[in-house]
Amino acid sequence: MPASDNITFPTQPKKVVQVIISVITFTVLNVWLVWLWIATQILARPLEFYRHLHNGAFGPVPSDPLKEPGLVSKLLKKRVAVIGAGPSGIAAVRECRAFGHDCECFEKASSFGGVFRSYTYKGGQFTSSNFMTAFSAFPLSSRDLPARQLGWQEYLDYLSDYIDFFGIRHHFRFNVEVVKAVFCRKSATWNLTFRDSKGLVWSSEYDHLMVCAGLSSRPKVPRWRGRELFKGSVIHSSAFKDAAAFMGKRVVVVGLGESGSDISALLAPQAEKVLITARNGPGALIPRLAAGVPTDVDTCRAYHSLPRDWFPTAPNTGALWHQVKIILEDLFASPSDETARQRVQQVKPTTFSPFRHASTKSTRFVGAIVEGGAVYRESEVDHIDEVSVTLKDGTCFCCDAIIACTGYEPAMPWLPEDLCSLHPRDLYKHAIHPKYRDSLAFIGWVRPSVGSIPPLSEMQSRYFALLISGLRALPPVDVLENLILRDRQKEEWQFPYDCHSKPALTDFFGMLTSLAALVGSSPPMAWLFFHDPVLWFYILVGPLVSAQFTLFDYVDTGFGTTVAKLIKVLEELDIFHV
């Protein structure tokens, strides 16, 4: 059904006036931003001329080597080890193979998929839509409409199709875990020791190492006081498989996020009683659907390009321009949206702006409370005894089971000692270590407040593949460390509540655009405005799919995707036909 069929247009005069004012305000902001962008692009030319003159490099800038015919066949082939066969590891293999490198991926599980195969539960689904989760190298098309949230198996099927399309299945080795990684600084190579499921141990040497696992490898369960006394069961959300196992039981769900919200909704009809507790509420609460379609389809470059520090207000409301969008959404809310909003108002959780706080992209826990009778408290566990949980607000709840939806923590004991306690913000773009430079990359060490991880992992992998191919270069160590510090300070300012508890938290659009700039695939918006205004319009106001970040300067490696195919995706995924 077209999204426009679900939109309720206001008829009251007062509301019409509010809509007109809001639309004009938001339009003026975006038009001003576009012309500002054009002006900066024009001014950049003489500034670039001055920079080259000042550096003694006056003359035309050399053409991008990525456009050189037969490029891949001329590259020096490297041996690359990829650890982990989740979406990040799969993207890493594809990008390395696109440049002709010899790549092996090692996965301790029996198949690919990572957390989407190991930590799944019955009734679960993605929070991001199929189009927003897809890789740019393997985008979806009209046959995948309507835009929707995929189930776990659907996404695994997509990954399998991706692997087969690029012919990389033989590069994966399953039931193999890495035991130790040693970096030789003299030769700048990695010596990796492996062990398979039969106990066989061997070592191999590689030029580069891509760590695509570890960030979510160890479930994090708080050490609550008195936990050892509890007579019931205490499990992490990663061990939750089916709500039927809790039939007739009294259950405490600690923590929200998408898993906490979904598990609460699944438990409510089955359990005798459910208590949901979250220390600071759900954070930024984003429903999966709006006007009948996934909410992330409503994202666009025009909206996300507005600086986060323009007219900043309190963290729970975000910038002024974000509030304008909220007003527009409220005015054009569909009946189902209005019902969902009223249910949230009944619960009254503490919420924040998605640009200042980690998001819970699911409102299912609200249904568990309003319709399923679950109890909701914004507090944290104080202590546990044999049969109950007591919160710091004084609430005491007798229970049979506790489910900790409290996230994960890194666990990579096989890495060198100086990397075992690594913080994602110690890395350039959450990927490159200043000490190890292009010999090592951490892929997928990102947790966007909105958006999805796979497109970021793909762009990180692409940048690293360019580095090891000699087609891009890192700045000197001191410059790199300053860039890391700048990015760290920016993220800590933007996410003041979560910057320490969620170390991988980042801004989806900000990270994606900065990586695209490093790769050299950013859409030239000013040029498009004059040469292809239709495509310019699609990119500016169309859904923020990853395909638009690889439309230009995309390396033609003869390994799959073409520019024409990527453009077709943006044209087919029109915001009124999803």
N, C-alpha and C positions, 0 to 999 in steps of 0.2 A: 504494500500500500504506500503511495507517495506520502512523504512526510508532510507536505502541504495540506493533505486531507485531514490531518490531526490537529492543525493549528486553529485555535479559537481567536478570531479577530475581535477586538474590543468595539463595543457599540455605544457605551456611555460617553457623553461629551467630555467629561473631566478626564476619563481614561484616554480618549483619543488625543487630547491635548498633551497628556503626559508622554504618550507614545511618540508624537511628533517631535517634542522637545528632546526626548532621549535619542531618537534616531538622528536628528540633526547634530546633536552634541557628539555622538559617537562617530558619525560620518565626517564631521569637521576634523576631529582628532586624527582619523585615519588618512584623510586627504592631505592634511598638514604633514603627517609622517611620511607619506609617499613623496611629496615634493621636497621634503628635507633630505630624504634618501637620494633623490635625483641630484640635488644640489651638492651633496657630499661626493657623489660619484664624479660630477663634473670637476669639482675642486681637487679631487684626488689626482687628476692627471698632471697638473703643474707641480703638485707636491711630490709626485713620483719622479718627475723630471728633475726637480731640485735634489731629491734624495740621491739619485744616481750621479748627478753632477758633483754633489758634495763628496760622495764616496769614490770619485775618480772612475766611475763606471758609466760615463755618459755614452748614450747610444741606445738603439732599440733594445728592449728587454728580450732576451732569448725566448723563442717559442717554447711552450710547455712540452717537455719530452714525452708526455703521455700520448700526444697526438702523432708521434712518429710511427710510420708504417712498419710492421714487423717488429714492434718493440719487444714483445715477450720473448721471441727467439734469441734476442741479443742479451738478455739479462743473465747475470751469473746465478746459477741455481744454488739454493741453500737448502740445508736439511732443517726442518722445523718440527718440533714436538709440540703437540697440542694436548693438554690435560683436561679431560672432561668432554662428554659428547652430548651436552645439553644444547639448547638453541645457540648459545654463544660459541661453543666448540664447533658446531656444524658450520656456522658462518665463518669462523676462523679458517677452517679447512678449505672452504670454497674460495675465500679471498686469496689464500696462499697459492692454491692451485691455479687460480686465474692468472697468476704471474709466473707459473711454471715451476714453482718450488716443490721440492720433495717433502711431502707432509705426512705425518703419522699422528693419528688421534687415539689416545688411550683412555678407556672408560672402565671403571671397576665394576659397574653394573653389567647386566647381560644384554642390554640394548641401549639405544640412544633415547634422548628425551629429558634426561636430568630430573629435576624436581617435578616436572610435569608427568613423569612416569612413576617416580618413586613415592612422592608425597601427595598423592591425589586421593580423593574421597568420593563416594557415591553422591551424586547430586551437585557436584561442584562445577563451576564454569569460569571462564576468563572474565576479567573485569573490563579489559580493552576489547574493542571490536576486531573482527577478523581482518579488516582492511588496515587498521592502525597497528596491528601486531605483525603483519606480513613483512618480510624482507623486501627491500627495494629491488634486489636482483631477481626476485621471484614474486612479483606483485600479483594481486588478485585482479579479476576482470568482471565483466557483466554477468558471467555465469555463476559468480559467487554472491550475487545480490540475493536478498537484501543484506545490508550490513547487520551483523549480529555478533553476540558473544559465542565463542566456540566452546564446546565441551572438551574435556581433556583428550579423548580419543580422536576427535576431529583435528585437533592441533597436531597430534602425533602423526596423523595421516598426511597433513600438510608438510611436516618436516621430512617424512619419508619420500613424498613426491619431489621435494626440493633436492634431496640427496640423489635420487634417481635421475632427475632432470640434468643435473650437472655431472653425473657419472662419478661420484666420489665415494660410493659405498665401500669400495675396497681399501680406502684409507683409514678405516676405523678398526680398532682392535678392542674387543670387549672382554670382560672378566679379567682385566689387567689393572693393577694399581701401581702407582709410583711409590717407591719405598724411600728413595733419597735422590736429591738433586744437588750436584756440586758444580760450582762455576769456576772455570779456570781462567784467570784474568790474563795470563800470558797469551793463551791462544784464543781468548774470548769465545769459548765454547762451553756447552753444558754436558756433563756426564750424568746420565739418568740411570737409576737402578730400578728395575721392575720386578713384580712377582705376579704370576697368573693364579687362577683358581686351583690349579693342581700343585702349587708350591714351587714351580720352576722359577728360578731367579736369574736374571741376566742384566747386562748393562749396555748402553748405547750412547754414542756421542752425537750431539746436535749443535748446529750453529745458533739456533734461536729457540726460545721456549715461550709458549703462550699458555698461561694459566687461565683456564675457562671454567674453573670450579673452585670451591673453597669458601666463597662468601656465604653460601647457604648450606654448608656441609654439616654443621653441627647444630641441632636444635637447642635453643636456649631456654632453660627452665629455671626460674628464680629459686634461690635457696631460702624459701620461706621458713620462718621460725616455727618449729614444731612439725615440720613436714614428715619427719620420720615416725611420728606418732600416729599419723592418719591411717585408719584401717581400710579405707576405700582405695580406689585406684587414682593415680596421678599420671596423666599422659600429656605429651606435647601434641599440638594440632597435626604435626606430621604423621603421627601414629593413628589419627582418626580416619576410619574407613567407611563406617556406616552408622547412621543414627539408631538403627534398630538394635544395636548392641547396648543401648542405654534405655531401652524400653522400661517404663515404670520407675526409673531412678531419679534421684535428685542430683542435679549437675550444676557445678559452678564453671562458667566460662570466663577465664581471666584474659583480658586484652581483646581489642577489636581488630581493626584492619579487616581486609577482605575475608580472610579465613575465619576470624572470630565472628564476623557478621553472618557469613554463610552457615557456619556450624551452628550458631544460635538458632537460626531459622529452621535448620533441619532437625534440631533437637526438640524444639518447642512442641510439635505434635506427638512426639514419642515419649519424652521424659515426663515424670510426674511433676517436676518443678525445675525451672532453670533460673539461675542468677547470673546476670551479665555484669561484670565489673571492669571498668576502664579508668585508669588513674586520671587522665585529662580529657576523657570523652573520645569520640571517633576522629578527632582532628578535623580536616576538611572533609565534609560529608558530601559525596557525589553519587547520585543515583546512577544505576546502569543504563536506564532509559530515560529519554525526554522526548515528548511528542511522538512516542512510539518507536524511536530509533535510538541506537547507542549514543550516549552523551558525547563521546569523544569525536564523533563525526561532525559535531558542531564546532570543533576547534578549527582555527584558520590562522594563516600567517599575519593577516592584518591585525588580528586581536592579540596574538602572542608576541608580535614585534614591539608592542608598546613597552617601554622600559619599566622594570619592576619598581623603580624608585621614583616614578612620576607621581606627584601628589600622594605620597604614602600616608596611610592612616594606621589605625591599630591593626595588629597581626590577625585579629579575628575577622576583619573586613577587607584588608588588602588595599591596593591602590584605588584611587577614585574612579579610574576608567573601568576597573573590574566591577565596581558597584553599578556603573551604568549598564553593563551587560546583564547583571543580575536583575536590574529593574526591567529591562527588555524581556528577559525570560519570564519574569513574573507576569508581565502584561499579556504575553502571548502564550501563556500556559494552557495546555490541553486539559480536559476534564480529569484524565488519569493523573497528570502532573499535579493538579490542584489537590486531588485526593491524597496523593503521596506526601505533598507538602503539609497538609493538615495533620497527617499521622505523625510526621516528624515533630510538629508543634506540640502534639500531645505528650511526646516523650521529653522534649526540650533538652536535647543533648548540647553540650558546649561544642560549638563548631568554629572553624577558622577559615581563612582564605586558602585556597589550594596553592597560591603563590607564596605563602608564608609558612605553611605547615604540611606535614605528610598527610596524604589523603586516604580515606576509606572509601573506595569506589564501589560501595554496596550499601544499600539501605535496608537489606533484608532483616537485620536485627530489629529494626523498628516494627516490622510485621510480627516478629516473635514476641515483642512486648505488648503491642496493641491487640493483636488477635490471638496470640498463643499464650498470653498470661505470664510471660517471663518477667522477672524483676530486674530493674536496671539501677545500678549505682555508679556514680563517678567517684571512685575511691580506690585504694589499693589494699592488698592483703596485709594485715598486721600480723596475724599468727594463725596456726592451724592446730587443732587438737584431734582426738581420736575420731570424732564424728562430725566436726563442723569447721567452717571457715569464718574467721572474724575479720572484718574490714576496719580500716582506721577511722571510719566515720561511726563505728559502733555497731554496724549491722552484723548479726550472727546468723549464719545459714547452715542448717544441718544438711549434709550431703553425702552421697555415695561415691561421687567421682568429681575430679577436678581436671579440666582441660586447659592447658596453658597455651594460649595463642599469643606467644610472646616473642616470636621471631627466631632468628638464627644468628650464629656468630661464626666467624672464619675459623677454619681448622686445617692448617697446612704444615704439620710437623715435619714433612719431608723436605721443605725448603731450607735454604741456608738460615742460620739463626737470626741474622739481621732482618729477615723478611717474615718471620713467623708471627710477629705482632703488628703487621703492617696495617696502616690506616688508609682507606681509599683516597682521602684528601691529601695524602703524602705523594700521590702520583699525578703526573701531568695528564689532565683529562681523565682522571681515575684509571689510568692505564699504564703510563710509562714512568718507570722509576729513574730519577735523575742519576743515580749511581750506576745502574746497569744499562741505561739508555736503550738502544734498539736491540739488545740481546735478550730482553725480557719484556713481556707485556701481560697485563692482567685484563682480561676481556670480560665484560659483563658485570664489573664491579660498580654498578650504578643502580639506583633505586629512584626513578623519577616520581615526583609528587603527582604528576598526571602523565598520561602517555604509557608506553610500554618499553620493556627492556630490550627485546630483540633488535629493533632498528638501531638503537644506540650501540649494541654489541657489534652489529654489522659494520657500522661506520668506524668504530674503534679498530676492528679487524682490518678494514680497508686501509686505514691510515698506517697501521703497523706493517702491512704488506708492502705499502709504498716505501716505508722507511728501509726495510730489509732489502728491497729491490734497488735501493740507491736513487729512487725517484723523488724522494723528499728527504730533508735533513733536519735533525734536531738542533736547536740553538745551543750555544755553550752552556756548561753546567750552571754557572752563576745566573745566567739569564733564565734558564729553565727553572731553577729554584725560585726565582722571583715571580715567574708566571704561575707556578704552583701556589705560592703564597697569596698572590692576588686572587686566584680562583677560590682558594680556601676561605679567604676573608669575605668574598662576595657570597658564597654559599652559607657561611655562618651568619651573615647579616640577613640574608633572605629567609633562612629557616632557624630563627632563634630558639624555638622550643625543641627542635629535634636534631640539631646539628651534632650533638654528642651521642644521643641514644641510637640514632640511625646514621651511621657514618657514611653510607653510600648515597644518601639522599641528595638529589640534584634536580635542576630545572630541565625538563625534557627538551623544550625548544631551544633554550640557551646552549645546552650541551650539543644538541644535534647541529645547530647552525655553526658553532665554533669548530666542530669536527669537520663539517662540510667545507669550511673555509680552509682548514689545513689540508684536506684532501684535494681541494680545488674544484669542487663540484657545486658551489653555491649558485643558485639561480641569479643571473644578472638582471635584476628587476628593472633598473633604469633602461637598459638596452631593450628589454622585452616590451616596455611601455610604448616605445616608438616603433618597434619592428614587428611585434606580434601581440597586440593588445588583448586578443582573446585568451591566449595562453597566459599572459600576465594576469588577467582577471581570475582564471582558474587557480593559479598558484597563490594569488593574494587572498582570495576569499573561499577557495575550495578546502575540503578536509585536509588536515595536515599529515597526509600519508608520507611515508619515507621515500616514495618514488620521486617526489619533487626535489629531493636533495641530491639526486644523482642524474638529473636530466641533462646537465651540462658538464663538459669536460669528463664525461664518463668514459673510462678506458675501454676501447673496443678490443678486448682480449680474444675475441672469437669464442667466448666461453658462455654464451647465453643471451642475456638481456640486450635489447637494443633501445636506443633513444625513442624511436617511434612507439615501441610497446609501452614505455613508461608514460609518454604523453597521453596515450590512449586511456590509461588507467585514470588519469586526472579528469579527462573528458567524460568518461563513463560514470565515474563516481561523483555525480552532481549532487549537491546537498539537498535537492528537492526530489531526488529519485532513488533514495537509499532505503 
